[in-house]
Amino acid sequence: MSRSIGLAHTIRHDDGTSTGVWGIYTLQSAFQPIFAFKEGKLSVTAFEGLIRPFRDGEPQSPGTFFGTCPAADRLHIEALTRTLHLLNAGACLPQEASIFVNFDPSVFTDRSIADKALRDMRLVLHEAGIDPRRIVCEVTEQKSASQETLYDFVEALRANGFRIAVDDYGADESDINRIKELKPDIVKFDAHWITQLMESGAGFALLTAMVQSFENQGIRTVFEGIEEGWQLELAERSGASMVQGYVLARPELAPTSFRIFSKDALPSTGDSKASAAASPAAAKLHGRPARVFGRKVTP
């Protein structure tokens, strides 16, 4: 079997982790936990792979890195970042956790590209020792050059055991159509948008209704960018399946400390306030005045 473009640009290290090399940049994987609500408790259920570029040993923003890459290289860079995340997940994440990896639909311009991406995924998963059923393929918000090719690719991913997530959902017409067309297993709500909705009772009611609508369709939901305790409380009240954000855990470069989590010993507490307080950042938040829909409660 031919070597994938992602594997061709990776360097394996003695601790089992891998880094990528692209031009003058060194690329590393970071992982951020995603927590699930279950019977009043929070537990780690998944991790999202995030790319962290370095130049001459100094960290660079992902936006800076991607901004310097020619459009013609984007397909190969996308493959490289997924490869890194999967190899590093196999090396330093709990074996029962799901792994979210991004797919930019704009790079899938024809069927042959989609077929090669799928072959590369299978090869990398074999090398990493990861069951495809653990993988959640996160379709980002970029427009696809060929909608038909994207739909075929998503169906091929699903047929190979992968789950599908739609990223940055914001409830405008294009987002609603994307849900109808891709029929995802998971919808990740846009962080800025859900924060706006949480600022008012009417917004929160709309948010809750959308979560319930997705749940009725068998679609699980993730609230991203949860950074304060009051947001976490409202996320739980809305019925959201999962939450992700700094109030619970920040991303960690591979090798991570997350290997300590196991199926029988995931961090969980009796309520979401206590779970959030387990992180230093969240502990400070709970000393603030109580809030309702983002506003301070006046005496």
Secondary structure, DSSP 8 states (H G I E B T S, - for coil): ----HHHHTEEE-TTS-EEEEETTEEEEEEEEEEEEEETTEEEEEEEEEEEEEEETTEE--HHHHHHHS-GGGHHHHHHHHHHHHHHHHHHHS-TTSEEEEEE-GGG--SHHHHHHHHHHHHHHHHHHT--GGGEEEEE-SS--S-HHHHHHHHHHHHHTT-EEEEEEE--SHHHHHHHHHH--SEEEE-HHHHHHHTTSHHHHHHHHHHHHHHHHTT-EEEE----SHHHHHHHHHHT-SEE-STTT---EESS-SGGG--TT-----SSHHHHHHTSHHHHHHTTS--EETTEE---
